[in-house]
C-alpha cells in the first residue's frame, strides 16, 4: 500500500528527497508516494514479459525500446 505525504511538494523538492533515500518514490500531481518493493511473483511476470517484448521487437524497424523497471519517466502534459 502506498502512503501519500500530507503536503504538496515541488518537483525540485521531490528530486532532493529522492537523493536522500533508497526507497522507491513516485511523484504525481505534487504528491509523493512511497512504493513497496515488488513481490517475487510480480518480478517473475515482469521479467518474462520483458523477454517476450524484447524478442518481438528485435530486428524490427521500430523506434520502440523495452526497459526493465525501475525506470525514471518524466511525463509532462502541455495544455
PEGI-V788795 format. One record per residue. N is the residue number from 1. PHI is phi as a letter, one per 30 degrees, with the letter a starting at -180 (999 if undefined). OMEGA is omega in radians with two decimals (999 if undefined). Layout:
BEGIN
n & phi & omega
N & PHI & OMEGA
N & PHI & OMEGA
END
This chain:
BEGIN
n & phi & omega
1 & 999 & 3.10
2 & d & 3.09
3 & c & -3.12
4 & c & 2.99
5 & d & -3.09
6 & d & -3.11
7 & b & 3.07
8 & d & 3.12
9 & b & 3.08
10 & d & 3.11
11 & d & 3.10
12 & d & 3.09
13 & d & 3.12
14 & d & 3.13
15 & d & 3.08
16 & d & 3.11
17 & d & -3.13
18 & d & -3.13
19 & d & -3.08
20 & c & -3.09
21 & b & 3.02
22 & c & 3.12
23 & d & 3.06
24 & d & -3.14
25 & c & 3.06
26 & b & -3.11
27 & b & -3.12
28 & b & 3.09
29 & h & 3.07
30 & i & -3.14
31 & c & -3.14
32 & c & 3.09
33 & c & 3.03
34 & c & -3.11
35 & c & 3.08
36 & d & 3.05
37 & d & 3.13
38 & d & 3.14
39 & d & 3.10
40 & d & 3.12
41 & e & 3.11
42 & d & -3.12
43 & d & 3.11
44 & d & -3.14
45 & d & -3.14
46 & d & -3.14
47 & d & -3.13
48 & d & 3.10
49 & d & 3.11
50 & e & -3.13
51 & d & -3.12
52 & d & 3.12
53 & d & 3.12
54 & d & -3.14
55 & d & 3.13
56 & d & -3.07
57 & d & -3.07
58 & d & 3.11
59 & i & 3.11
60 & d & 3.06
61 & d & -3.07
62 & a & 3.04
63 & d & -3.12
64 & d & 3.05
65 & b & 3.12
66 & c & 3.11
67 & b & 3.09
68 & c & -3.11
69 & d & -0.05
70 & d & -3.10
71 & b & -3.14
72 & d & 3.14
73 & b & 3.10
74 & c & 3.14
75 & c & -3.12
76 & b & 3.11
77 & c & 3.12
78 & c & -3.10
79 & c & 999
END
